[in-house]
């Protein structure tokens, strides 16, 4: 009986994660067209930490979408990997890289099971993606995976939508859907887990990451983190 329940739970999780992928494949072109510029918080993070990386540095844009943040990393790092579950979004990232003449290695993959070796990433951004993973287990696994691939003394920026956003009245974290409106008026539901700030901090603290600082900005939780082998 317990084995059947575990199998059913895993099947349900796979279905929900597939639904997230299919949603972003469906809206990829229009979604990417509204994501032209890097977020100021990401610009500040990359500016602050890119110079600390060595000459053979590797950057990771986890949940890269159209690669607006991979472009930032590529300006300072020797090589950059952009990973996203959506093939449609990866195609928009490929187009941006060609148009703007920057190099990024694009991988279709799952944030909760990264196809990357241990300890190879020097600087990472994991922005506006964690909250789309539909189960707590998947979100926690993705944080542990980020810790695994981060090199000693590396840094990463993690962000997620927060209950501090003015569109929400809740104070506790919760699951919801947020509509995306395509040209012509069709709406598509996107899954979000909206984090309470203290929940976000606790989830990071319970992961294999080392939390260096955190804040709430523009309705999002942000944390600068390092791998577990941080040398102080």
Residue, then its C-alpha position, 0 to 999 in steps of 0.5 A: x500500500x505504501x509503495x503504491x502511494x509513493x508511486x502515485x505521488x511520484x507520477x503526480x509530481x512528474x505530471x505537474x512538472x510536465x504541465x509547467x514545461x508545456x505551459x512555457x513551451x506554449x507561451x515561450x515566444x510572447x513571454x520572452x518578448x516581454x523579458x527584454x532587460x535584466x532585473x536590477x538586482x541581478x545586474x547588481x549581483x553580477x557586477x559585485x561578484x563577477x570580478x571575483x571569478x578566475x580566468x577559467x570561470x563558469x557561469x550558470x543561468x538556471x531557468x534561463x528563459x530568453x537568456x537576458x541574465x546569461x548575457x550579463x554573465x557572458x560579458x565577464x565569464x569565460x563560459x556560461x551555461x543556460x538551462x531551462x526545462x522549456x525547449x521553446x524558451x531555449x530557442x528564444x535564448x538561442x536567438x538572443x545570443x545570435x542577435x547580440x553576439x554572446x556565447x551560451x551553452x544551452x541545455x534543456x534540463x530539470x532544475x531539480x536534477x541538474x546534468x552538471x558535474x559537481x563543483x564547476x560553477x563559479x557564479x550562478x543566477x537562479x531567478x524567477x524559476x524556483x517558484x514554478x516547481x510544483x512541489x516542495x520536494x522538487x524545490x528543495x531538490x533544486x536548491x541542493x542541486x545548486x549547492x552541488x554544482x557550485x564551486x568552493x567560494x562561488x556565489x549564486x543569487x536565488x529569487x522567488x515571488x513573495x507574499x510581500x508582493x502588493x498583489x497578494x493579501x496572504x501572509x503564509x506561503x501558498x500555491x496558486x496560478x497566475x494567468x498569462x494573456x497571449x495576443x488575441x486574449x487567450x489566457x494560460x495558467x502558470x503555477x506559482x508557489x508564493x513564498x512567505x519571506x521567513x519560509x524562503x529563508x527557512x527553505x534555503x537554510x535547510x538546504x545544502x546552500x550557505x546563505x550569505x544575505x537575503x532581502x525582499x525587493x520589488x515583491x521578490x525574495x532574494x538570497x545570495x548563497x554559496x555552496x556548502x564548502x564555502x571558505x570564509 
